[in-house]
C-alpha cells in the first residue's frame, strides 16, 4: 500500500506506510526547512534528548499537539520513533477549553523551548497550533495530521461541515454540563470507533473511549485568529478514511495553506493507525 505525497501545488510522490520514500519527478524541490498521560508529560525532556547533526546544528524539537476526545498518548507510536531517531520531543496537554485559551496555553509552552521547533497538530489541535505559533520565530515548520487549518475568523464547525461526510454530529455526542453555563462534549461509546478510529483494534478504541478528554462545546463556534501558516512553511497528512474531517475538507485546507501534502489510507487517528508513515512525514518537515 502506498500513500500519495505532494509537494507545493500537489505534484505526486509515493511513500510506503512504513516510511520508505519513492521519489517521482516534481515541479519544485521540496523545501528542506520548512504518551504522555492527559497531564501532558514529556516524552523525555528536550534538553536531555538533544542531538546534533554534523554541520547542520541541532535537530529541531518536535512538539506534538493532540486534539479533542484524546490526550497526548495518541502520539506515543510517533514519538517513540522520533526519539529513537534523535529528535527531542515534547507532547503537552491541550486544555480543550476554547480556541483562544488553548492557543494561549500552547504559546506559553512554546515560549519555554529554545532552538528550532517543528509543531505537529492533530484534529482540533490544528486550530490551536495555527493560532499559538503566529509570530514565533523559532517555529520552522507546521505539520498537520488530519487536522483543521483555519483561516482568520473561521470556526471549527464551519470547516468540519463545509464538505459532506463527517459522522461527528450531534447524534454522536453526549453533552455533560460543568461549571456556570459550560457544556462538555464526548463521543458516545456506540459511535466512537466508527467515527474516530475505525481502523484501530477494538480493544484499543475501547480504552480510547473510556479515557477521552472532552472539549468545551463553545469551541465549535469560536473564530480563529491570524493564521501562522501564512508565514511558516506547512505540511499536511490527509487521512483518506477520516469520518471526522472529510478528506475533501483536508485537501482544501492543505492546498489553501500551500502545504506539502501526503495522503494515507487511514482513519481520523492516522498517527495511531500508521505511526511509521506519520513519523517519516514529520521527519521530512524537520529536515
N, C-alpha and C positions, 0 to 999 in steps of 0.2 A: 504494500500500500504506500502511496506517496501523497504528500501534501503539496499543493501548488504554492509557489513562492513568487512574489513580485517585488521588484524594486520600485522606485518612484515612477509613477504613471503605469504601473502594472505589467511590465514585461515578465514572462514567466521563468521561474527556476523551480526545480523539484528538490524537496528534501525528504528523506525517508523518515518514518516515525521514530526511529532510534537516533536520528540526528545526522545521518550521513547526507552531505550536500552534493548534489549533482548539478553543476552549473550549466546553463544554456546561454546563448548569446543574449545580452541585454542591451538596451539603448543607452544606458549610463552605468558606469561603475558604481557599485554600492558605496554609500558614504561610510567611511571607516569609523567615524566618531560617533556620529550620532546614532515540629512547628511548634511552631510555638503554641502555647496554650492561648485561650482567649484573652489573657492578660497582655499578650504581645511580647513574650520573651524573645531574646535574641537567639539566633542560630549561631551562637558564639560571638563574642564581642568583636566588632570590626577591627579594632587595634590589634587584637590577638591574632586575627586572621590575615593580617596584611601580607601581601605577596607582591613582588615586583617582577616586571618583565624586562629583560636585558635591553637597555637602550630606549625603553618606552615608558619608564616610570611605573608607578603603582597601578595595579588593576583597580578599576572603579568599584566602589561599594555598591552592591545591588540591594535596593530597598524594595521589598515585596509587600504590596498593599492589597489586602483582601476586600471583598465586598459584603453585601448584606446576606443574611441567612448562613453565614460562615464565620470562621475565625482563621487565624494565621496558620493553623495546622494544615490547611489545604495546600500550602506551598511546600510541605515537607519533602515530597519527592523531587521537586525542582531545586530546593535549597540544598539538599544533600549533594546533588550533582554539581552545583555551582561551587560549593565549599570544597569538594573533592578536587575541583579544577583550579583552586587557588583564589577564588573570588571572596572578598569579605561580604557577608550577607547579614541583613537585619530585616525582621518582619514585624513591624509594630502593630499594635492593636488599633483597628479603626473603630472609633467610638460608636458610629452608626446613629448619631443623634441629629444629624442635619448637615446639609452641604457646607454651609459657612462654618459651623462649629467643627466639623470633622476636618475640613481643609485647614483651618487654623491650627488644629492639633498636629496634623501631619507636617505642616510647615514648621512648627516648633521642633519637631523631631529632626527634620532635615537640617535645621539650623545648628544642631549639635554635632553634625558629621563633617569631618574635614575631607578635602580632596574631591576628586570627580565622583559623581553619582549617576547611576542608572536607576530610574524609578519605574517599577513594573506594577501594573494595576490589573485587577480582575473585576469585571462586572461594575457594580456601583463604585468600586474603588477608582474607576476611571474618572468619575465626576470629581472625586476628592483630589486625585492626583493632578488633574487638569487645572484645578484652582490653586492647590498648595505649592506647585512648582513654579508658578509665574514669577519671574523676576529673580529666581535663584540661579546665580551664575555657575554654581557647581554642578548643576544638572546637565549632563551631556547628552542624554537620550531618554525618551519616554517610550515604554513598551506597554502596549495594551493587549491583554489576553481576553478575548470575548468580553470586552469592556465598553462602557459608554465613553464617548469622546465628544463632550458638548461644546457648542459654540456659545458666545456670550448671550445670556438671557434664556437659553434653552433649559428645559426641565427633563428630569429622568423619565417621567411618564410620557412626555411628548415624543422623546426619542424611541421609547420602547414600543409605542403604538403607531409610529409613523409608517411601519410596514406590517403587513399581516403575518401571523404565525406564532406569536408569543402565547404560551399557555399559562403564563403567570398573570392571572387576572384575579378579580375579587373573589371568585368562587374557589380559587385555590388557596386562599389565605384565611388564617384565623387572626382575629384582632383582639388584643388584650389592653385595657386601659391601664395607665400608670400616671402617678402624679396628678397635677392640675391640668386637665384638658389635653393630655397626651395619650396617644394610642400607638402600640407596637404591632407590627405585622409579622406573622410567622407563616411559613408554608405548611399546609396541612399534611399529616402523615400519609394519607391515601394518595396525595398528589406529588409528594416530594421527589421520589425517584424519577418519575416520568418527566416532570417539569425541570428538575435541576441537574440530574446526573444519571441519565438512562443507561449509559454505557459503563457504569461503575457497579461492582458487585453489590447485591442487595444487603449483605451483612455490613458492608461499609456505609451504604446510604442510610441504613437504619441508625447507625451511630451518628452520622452527619445530621440527620433529622433531630435526634434526641439532644444534640449539643448545639443546634443552630442558634445564632445570635440575631435577634430581631432588629429591624430598622424602624425608627420613628416614622409613622405614616406621613407626616408633613414633608418628609424628604422628597416624596414623589413630585410635589409641585414647587419646590424651591428653585428659583432660577440660578443658573451658573454665572460665574463672573468672567473676567478676562481670561481667555484660554492660553495656556502655556505653549500649546503645540504650534502657535503662530511664529514662535521664535526658537523652539527647541526641536531638533530632529525627532521624529516619531516612527514607531514600528507597530504593526498590528497583526496579531494572530487570530484569524477568523475561525470560529468553530462552526462547521457546516451544519451540524445536527443540533444546534442550540435551540432549546424550547423556551428560553427566557428572552434573549435578544435575537430576533430573526437574523439569519446570515445576511439577508439583503440590507438590513439596517447597519450591520457591522461593516459591510463593504462600502456603503455610502459614507459612514463616518471616517473610515480609513482613507478613502480617496479624497475626501474634503480636506483632511489633515495632511495630504501628500505623504502618507506613511509608506514605508517599506512594508509590504504586506505578504503574508503567507496564509494558506488555508490548511486546516487539518480536519479530518473526519472524526469529530468528537462532539460530545455534549457541551453544555454550558461550562462545566468544570474541566476544560481542556488540560489544565495543569495537573489535575489528578488522573484523568484518563490517559494522558500521554505526556508524562513528565519529562522524558528524554528529549522529545521533539521540542517541547516548550523551553527546556533549559538551553538547548542548542540555539534556538531562536534568540533568546536573551543574550547569549554569548556573542552572537553576531552583532547585536546592537552595542555591546560593551567593548568591541574592538576599536 
